Amino acid sequence: MAEIKPHAAHWGSFDAVVENGRVTGVRPFARDPSPSTLIQSMPDAVHARTRIDRPYVRAGWLRGERRGSLRGGDSFVPVSWDQATRLVAEETGRVRAEFGHASILGGSYGWSSAGRFHHARSQLQRFLGLGGGFTTQVTNYSYGAGMTLMPHILGTNDVIQGKVTDWPSIVKHTKLMLCFGGLPLKNALITAGGAGAHEYVPWLRQVAAAGVRFVNISPFRGDAPDFLQAEWVPIRPNTDTALILGMAHAMLAAGLEDRGFLSTHCAGWEKLRPYILGESDGTPKTPEWAEAITEVPAATIGRLALEAAGLPTMLTATWSLQRAEHGEQPWWMLVALASMLGGIGKPGQGVVFGYGSMNGMGTPRLNLPSVSMPATRNPVGTAIPVSRVTELLERPGEVLQYNGRHIPLPDIRMIWWAGGNPFHHHQDLNRLLRGWCRADTVVVQEPWWTAPARHADIVLPATTTLERNDIGSSSSDRFVRAMHQAIPPQAQARNDHDMLADIAEALGFRDRFTEQRDENAWLRHLYGRWRTACTRIGFDAPDFDRFWAEGYVETPPPEEDFVLFSDFARDPAAHPLNTPSGKVELFSETIAGFGYAEIGGHPRWQAPSEYLGASAAARFPLHLLSYQPATRLHGQLDQGRVAAASKIQGREPILMHPADAAARGLSDGDVVRVFNDRGACLGGLRLDEGIRAGVVAMATGAWWDPAGDGLDRHGNPNVLTQDVGTSRLGQGCAAQSCLVQVERFTAALPEVTVFTPPAIAEEAA
């Protein structure tokens, strides 16, 4: 008889159906109004042939081939857990003693699992912090440039990742939404920490039914769902700043800027205005000037500006917009445009970054934290922006400039990764691998033979969420979900906490790591901390036993609509922003004082080195956009049925306009080679008239499958994207500034091998 186990994941809450010790199916959470299809891949993942069945050590590492050896081609030697624990503990102690604590990179960037206790990154960084410290990472790949910029401009990151103006306010007050990057539905499938309810699509339908007009400013028509009936403005990629400047000029020419708001709520307008008008540099940023850069008609630019000035308008941009060279600029200029409109802090108006980038943005909710592990102090003060990891590995002893700081780069001798996949998130993977191989030792905790595990020295098999008890929780979701263990750990897989506790024991600090709590005691402790936070705001959450038995807690909706910056808009003197001036900083003395040539004191147009207006386009005439897929979360669930069904001859699809395909003699369904000077990958061609000519698009997350000649056989676009920072201010990921060429692949089609375990030695060491 089947057992039903409540559970949760980033792509939704569900009940797992268990028969004879196997997960045979899933049922969506009954309270989810728009469940994601991604949960159907869960049984495939937990029982995949790519599961790591026991600890392994790279054969070359055992032979003493450490720093400089090219990882990824060796066989792996099976070892016992006792031996693996001893090897990891001894190597950790050696590296700390010989090179210092900063020589260990506690990487582990990524989404990991939805469970808050068994969250791999939290567990590993707790272990490394208690053990003496480590080099860590700050910001993220999703919006790293923006999250560094916004505290300078608006004094907070709430406008990106916090409680933003909610959908009820938009339903009641907004008449026009200008959506830079659109409002894509695919991103609404996921919620960091776990989704109880997918409310983005139902709310978006209510907004459309209320008569709000939408404009999708994007190279891809599909970035706005059909039911929005959005006007499509097919802009040239990476030129949004120029378009916004053109709109600003049109408003100034018509005298429609909100002079009162600019004088009372903003600092630096007197310096930005002359730039827009061309008084400071001799180039007026007219709609005609913007048309030459963006290829959006000047008449369209002017019309959008006047319409926005005449209607209650919400400006929004996706996170992807700032993942480009000079990625800070369009977000900064969009804040400036919102200031010119005077809408910041008004109901249904202003600016938000992230509607459409993740489920939960704009959902009405109480201002509660998520269930989470307590923070652990890291005694080592070295932290790099996450997207600069290759530079960290390449440049020991040098200095990295970031946000006005000079960061000395340590000599990384040990990389320890858990709960993430740098060979998915990072750019220019061939370069990353060269840096990766500079370490003496790479330790990876993973459930599957992903690229990090295949390029590791010591591989520790981790459980999946369905093999342990946990709590699913997100600050942007109204539900906290009990995650009941559905099946026993598969083969010799162990929970991250348990394997790290054993290593901590070998190093002498087990009790400090575990605090003498087992899994159940930790879950009760973490839930109790969250319940106390609920009490402070007047919500009486049930006790743990009731929560665990019922499977979820639903927090009540707020009594009033939420409008971001409403107090500031009403009285900027009494409620100043956390900026040096207390106002919106259209000119930042702080940023100007850093002296970075590539970013000045106010937003401005700067041409990327890789875009369709650059000289590099002569050799590589297509702009490649890499995006979050609809069939998985980043690389998670790529081995599942939903992702597999979307592939073309086993390769990741690449979208192309029919005219671009005809010019190359290509047809729908062809396997093509996508290439530039950084690398090449295969893809399956999918023609789409809704993508702008000259632009191609490929989802990220196909598991990297490099052949001996450097060709990725599977379709990972990050072999092509450039590994440069957005600027020295943000040092964010610039993946969206990428030029390529596409041609038919005429050789024999190579087998995709990444879903098959690597070579395993016959006998254990």
Helices and strands as residue ranges (DSSP letters): E 3-9, E 12-19, E 22-28, G 37-41, H 42-46, E 56-58, H 59-62, E 76-78, H 81-99, G 101-103, E 104-106, H 120-130, E 136-138, H 144-153, H 158-161, H 167-173, E 176-180, G 186-189, H 200-209, E 213-217, G 221-223, G 226-228, E 231-233, H 240-254, H 259-264, E 266-267, H 269-277, H 287-294, H 298-310, E 313-317, G 319-322, H 328-341, E 350-353, E 383-385, G 386-388, H 389-394, E 399-402, E 405-408, E 414-418, H 422-425, H 429-436, E 441-446, H 451-454, E 458-461, G 465-467, E 470-472, E 479-483, H 496-507, H 510-514, H 519-536, H 544-550, E 552-554, H 566-570, E 584-585, H 589-593, G 615-618, E 622-627, H 641-646, E 653-656, H 658-663, E 671-676, E 679-687, E 695-699, E 711-712, G 717-719, E 739-744
